[in-house]
Amino acid sequence: MDCALYTSLQPTDQSDYGSLRDSSDLELAESEGSKDEIGASFSWAEYCSFFAVGISMMWTWSMILQAVPYFQRRFRLNAWILRYFQSLNLVVFAFAIIAASFILTKSKVEAYYENRLKTSLWIYICVAMVMMISTFGLFYVSAEVYLPLVLLMVFVTAVANALSQNAAFAFAAGFGRTEYASAILTGEALAALLPSVIEIASALLVPASYFGPHGKDRQHTSPSMLLYFFLGVPLGLAALCCLKLLEYRRCIRVPQYHWAARSHNKNLRALWGKLHWPASANFLCLCLSAVSPVFASKIHSLTPEVNAPTILRREAFIPLAIVLWNIGDLLGSMFSVFFKSLTRLPYLLFFLSLARMGFIPLYLICNIDGKGSPLGNWFYLFVVQFLFGLTHGCISALSMSGVPRWVEPEEREAAGAFMGLSLVFGLVAGSGLGLLAALT
């Protein structure tokens, strides 16, 4: 049944909300399945749907951000662009996402989070198609022409990311389950991991092509990059199908909340009063994590390059370090459901996030710029990178997933959007700090 038709059959008198919510809670309490103290039943179908949405939300930005070898080939004839294109990507992304997030926060238009999320998913699909088409030899243009196209795609992706981060966590919070925000973050973590895995696989399977010099003219279609960017299309379409399922599930499970929440006038100051600990923890967690890619680009293997196996050569060692961080992030997001009791103590999440600053001195004693280290490669890869990613995934997921516990039912969507905003601000601040660290 269409959601609008379904909700049009509900009572419009605000006085009916109490009895309706009571009867709905009673039905949920009597139904079989996994439940928590919030009273909403858990569904693996809904969890997997949010997981698929999370993958699509991060995949487009991840595939652009981590397609460095391909962009280096496209920009190789312009030394200035070759040196600064990644920094320009970060600047444009940060500016666009913060501007879009600010506009969404100040918007007086009624927030239909499902529509915002649906719009962002279609944008991701369009960006993936444009990037895929740009790999055809027919569209092999100069670096001066290709850079504006890439920056435009980065800008559009950032706007879509602001829409999806704002909408997805608000939409998930409306289901009343702490696990669903974790599902989104786990999907995003997987999307951040896969591009680096593809790079390492390329280095191991075709080392001569990956490490060898590139010809002067490579103006032909790149099948590997075509497939690389094309993956964003089926992932986006799958996410749209999952969103359709979630909309249906939302209408039959909590129809009264669908329009009770729309009439709620969000107050950012009131939300900050309730969510300042988890929001600060999430913000700080993302800021600190921004140092990881900076250090990863500067820390070399202790094994001399001449005698090093393929996996320890710089071109593969850096992606390996990034992969281990992302694996830790993915596992942390997945295992956070076993520590959801920590959401009862939101201030503890902030102090745990603050304690992650202890990883910075550990990075400094690693082999930065080949200056040597008293510890082996294993220490940097597994103790520093992996654990840094693991703590990020767990703390960030717990900070985002506790919304149904920390606010009233009618505030869940607004609170989810607010926590999505803290994630965006943390991402932007972290990108700025990472950029400054890279330029120094």
Secondary structure, 3 states (H helix, E strand, C coil): CCHHHHHHCCCCCCCHHHHHHHHHHHHHHHCCCCECCCCCECCHHHHHHHHHHHHHHHHHHHHHHCCHHHHHHHCCCCHHHHHHHHHHHHHHHHHHHHHHHHHHHHCCCCCCHHHHHHHHHHHHHHHHHHHHHCCCHHHCCCHHHHHHHHHHHHHHHHHHHHHHHHHHHHHHHCCCCCHHHHHHHHHHHHHHHHHHHHHHHHHHHCHHHHHCCCCCCCCCCCHHHHHHHHCHHHHHHHHHHHHHHHHHHHHHHCHHHHHHCCCCCCCHHHHHHHHHHHHHHHHHHHHHHCHHHHHHHHECCCCCCCCCCHHHCHHHHHHHHHHHHHHHHHHHHHHHHHHHHHHHCHHHHHHHHHHHHHHHHHHHCCCECCCCCCCCHHHHHHHHHHHHHHHHHHHHHHHHHCHHHHCCHHHHHHHHHHHHHHHHHHHHHHHHHHHHHHHC
